[in-house]
Amino acid sequence: MMNLQQQKIAIDQQAQKTKDEADKTASYERQKAADEETAKIRQEAEDEVSKIQYNAQR
């Protein structure tokens, strides 16, 4: 009986470790996507500013 309890504990620990790793990966992926979107928006804004400055000089 003790062996089954030990196995259950080991399985529960591994399941928690796997869940923690999955949560960490998901968080990383969300941050990466947010960073990419931020870079895209920043580039679009810089392009728009450049157009405005160019048109103002003409």
Biotite code that builds the C-alpha atoms (Angstrom):
import biotite.structure as struc

atoms = struc.array([
    struc.Atom([0.000, 0.000, 0.000], chain_id="A", res_id=1, res_name="MET", atom_name="CA", element="C"),
    struc.Atom([2.821, 2.380, 0.819], chain_id="A", res_id=2, res_name="MET", atom_name="CA", element="C"),
    struc.Atom([4.332, 1.833, -2.607], chain_id="A", res_id=3, res_name="ASN", atom_name="CA", element="C"),
    struc.Atom([1.104, 3.006, -4.280], chain_id="A", res_id=4, res_name="LEU", atom_name="CA", element="C"),
    struc.Atom([1.057, 6.130, -2.127], chain_id="A", res_id=5, res_name="GLN", atom_name="CA", element="C"),
    struc.Atom([4.667, 6.869, -3.029], chain_id="A", res_id=6, res_name="GLN", atom_name="CA", element="C"),
    struc.Atom([3.881, 6.375, -6.707], chain_id="A", res_id=7, res_name="GLN", atom_name="CA", element="C"),
    struc.Atom([0.894, 8.706, -6.446], chain_id="A", res_id=8, res_name="LYS", atom_name="CA", element="C"),
    struc.Atom([3.041, 11.359, -4.762], chain_id="A", res_id=9, res_name="ILE", atom_name="CA", element="C"),
    struc.Atom([5.700, 11.008, -7.460], chain_id="A", res_id=10, res_name="ALA", atom_name="CA", element="C"),
    struc.Atom([3.070, 11.263, -10.204], chain_id="A", res_id=11, res_name="ILE", atom_name="CA", element="C"),
    struc.Atom([1.493, 14.313, -8.551], chain_id="A", res_id=12, res_name="ASP", atom_name="CA", element="C"),
    struc.Atom([4.896, 15.980, -8.261], chain_id="A", res_id=13, res_name="GLN", atom_name="CA", element="C"),
    struc.Atom([5.686, 15.293, -11.918], chain_id="A", res_id=14, res_name="GLN", atom_name="CA", element="C"),
    struc.Atom([2.256, 16.563, -12.959], chain_id="A", res_id=15, res_name="ALA", atom_name="CA", element="C"),
    struc.Atom([2.825, 19.788, -11.022], chain_id="A", res_id=16, res_name="GLN", atom_name="CA", element="C"),
    struc.Atom([6.280, 20.196, -12.553], chain_id="A", res_id=17, res_name="LYS", atom_name="CA", element="C"),
    struc.Atom([4.837, 19.664, -16.039], chain_id="A", res_id=18, res_name="THR", atom_name="CA", element="C"),
    struc.Atom([2.044, 22.167, -15.335], chain_id="A", res_id=19, res_name="LYS", atom_name="CA", element="C"),
    struc.Atom([4.557, 24.733, -14.066], chain_id="A", res_id=20, res_name="ASP", atom_name="CA", element="C"),
    struc.Atom([6.684, 24.296, -17.188], chain_id="A", res_id=21, res_name="GLU", atom_name="CA", element="C"),
    struc.Atom([3.609, 24.654, -19.418], chain_id="A", res_id=22, res_name="ALA", atom_name="CA", element="C"),
    struc.Atom([2.555, 27.813, -17.579], chain_id="A", res_id=23, res_name="ASP", atom_name="CA", element="C"),
    struc.Atom([6.052, 29.246, -17.949], chain_id="A", res_id=24, res_name="LYS", atom_name="CA", element="C"),
    struc.Atom([6.096, 28.441, -21.677], chain_id="A", res_id=25, res_name="THR", atom_name="CA", element="C"),
    struc.Atom([2.650, 29.975, -22.191], chain_id="A", res_id=26, res_name="ALA", atom_name="CA", element="C"),
    struc.Atom([3.717, 33.111, -20.345], chain_id="A", res_id=27, res_name="SER", atom_name="CA", element="C"),
    struc.Atom([6.863, 33.348, -22.483], chain_id="A", res_id=28, res_name="TYR", atom_name="CA", element="C"),
    struc.Atom([4.828, 32.923, -25.682], chain_id="A", res_id=29, res_name="GLU", atom_name="CA", element="C"),
    struc.Atom([2.340, 35.618, -24.618], chain_id="A", res_id=30, res_name="ARG", atom_name="CA", element="C"),
    struc.Atom([5.181, 38.017, -23.804], chain_id="A", res_id=31, res_name="GLN", atom_name="CA", element="C"),
    struc.Atom([6.898, 37.250, -27.107], chain_id="A", res_id=32, res_name="LYS", atom_name="CA", element="C"),
    struc.Atom([3.676, 37.945, -29.029], chain_id="A", res_id=33, res_name="ALA", atom_name="CA", element="C"),
    struc.Atom([3.147, 41.186, -27.108], chain_id="A", res_id=34, res_name="ALA", atom_name="CA", element="C"),
    struc.Atom([6.731, 42.280, -27.801], chain_id="A", res_id=35, res_name="ASP", atom_name="CA", element="C"),
    struc.Atom([6.311, 41.552, -31.510], chain_id="A", res_id=36, res_name="GLU", atom_name="CA", element="C"),
    struc.Atom([3.051, 43.528, -31.645], chain_id="A", res_id=37, res_name="GLU", atom_name="CA", element="C"),
    struc.Atom([4.671, 46.427, -29.779], chain_id="A", res_id=38, res_name="THR", atom_name="CA", element="C"),
    struc.Atom([7.589, 46.476, -32.222], chain_id="A", res_id=39, res_name="ALA", atom_name="CA", element="C"),
    struc.Atom([5.176, 46.445, -35.169], chain_id="A", res_id=40, res_name="LYS", atom_name="CA", element="C"),
    struc.Atom([3.129, 49.334, -33.770], chain_id="A", res_id=41, res_name="ILE", atom_name="CA", element="C"),
    struc.Atom([6.279, 51.299, -32.940], chain_id="A", res_id=42, res_name="ARG", atom_name="CA", element="C"),
    struc.Atom([7.587, 50.823, -36.485], chain_id="A", res_id=43, res_name="GLN", atom_name="CA", element="C"),
    struc.Atom([4.259, 51.934, -37.968], chain_id="A", res_id=44, res_name="GLU", atom_name="CA", element="C"),
    struc.Atom([4.313, 55.045, -35.766], chain_id="A", res_id=45, res_name="ALA", atom_name="CA", element="C"),
    struc.Atom([7.900, 55.849, -36.755], chain_id="A", res_id=46, res_name="GLU", atom_name="CA", element="C"),
    struc.Atom([6.998, 55.432, -40.426], chain_id="A", res_id=47, res_name="ASP", atom_name="CA", element="C"),
    struc.Atom([4.037, 57.781, -40.010], chain_id="A", res_id=48, res_name="GLU", atom_name="CA", element="C"),
    struc.Atom([6.217, 60.387, -38.279], chain_id="A", res_id=49, res_name="VAL", atom_name="CA", element="C"),
    struc.Atom([8.756, 60.129, -41.099], chain_id="A", res_id=50, res_name="SER", atom_name="CA", element="C"),
    struc.Atom([6.020, 60.706, -43.689], chain_id="A", res_id=51, res_name="LYS", atom_name="CA", element="C"),
    struc.Atom([4.723, 63.735, -41.794], chain_id="A", res_id=52, res_name="ILE", atom_name="CA", element="C"),
    struc.Atom([8.221, 65.193, -41.466], chain_id="A", res_id=53, res_name="GLN", atom_name="CA", element="C"),
    struc.Atom([8.931, 64.568, -45.157], chain_id="A", res_id=54, res_name="TYR", atom_name="CA", element="C"),
    struc.Atom([5.671, 66.213, -46.204], chain_id="A", res_id=55, res_name="ASN", atom_name="CA", element="C"),
    struc.Atom([6.328, 69.175, -43.893], chain_id="A", res_id=56, res_name="ALA", atom_name="CA", element="C"),
    struc.Atom([9.686, 69.802, -45.585], chain_id="A", res_id=57, res_name="GLN", atom_name="CA", element="C"),
    struc.Atom([8.180, 69.890, -49.068], chain_id="A", res_id=58, res_name="ARG", atom_name="CA", element="C"),
])
